[in-house]
Amino acid sequence: MRRYLQPFRAAAVAPPPAPVPPTVRAVTGWLTCHPDRLDADNAGNLAQILDHSEVLATTRRQVGEFAEMLTGLHGERLADWMRDVDATGAAPLRSFANGLRTDLDAVTNGLTLPYSSGPVEGTVTRIKALKRQMYGRANFDLLRKRILHPV
């Protein structure tokens, strides 16, 4: 240890600390984020990581393609995307694609049609929250009034 530290003592300057590698959560966020929303530092870090890992570069491309299908309602591209994922995708993406196959017609319609079940889901969530709040305290009549006539 003494022999290792001696040159540093002579120079009186400690070596610069090694850069801290990014966390898995940070890299995952960079991969799934829209490229326009990454700041310059994170974009540079992501580019450096993608240069070193072909698997992550492929994953980034495939996640971006799926996001484009999702936001642009391009469900007709889904079959080609799933073939690409099966051929070159990482294991988690292949598993995701297999899950989509379980109800492929519904997924394709969801990625193609402009309809959304968001308002219905919001109402169901509100009703469930009311039910949880009132559990064991009131009867069905009061629950019905709170659902039909919210305050």
Secondary structure, DSSP 8 states (H G I E B T S, - for coil): -HHHHHHHHHHT-----------HHHHHHHHHS-GGGS-HHHHHHHHHHHHH-HHHHHHHHHHHHHHHHHHHT-GGGHHHHHHHHHHH--HHHHHHHHHHHTTHHHHHHHHHS----HHHHHHHHHHHHHHHHHTTTS-HHHHHHHHHS--
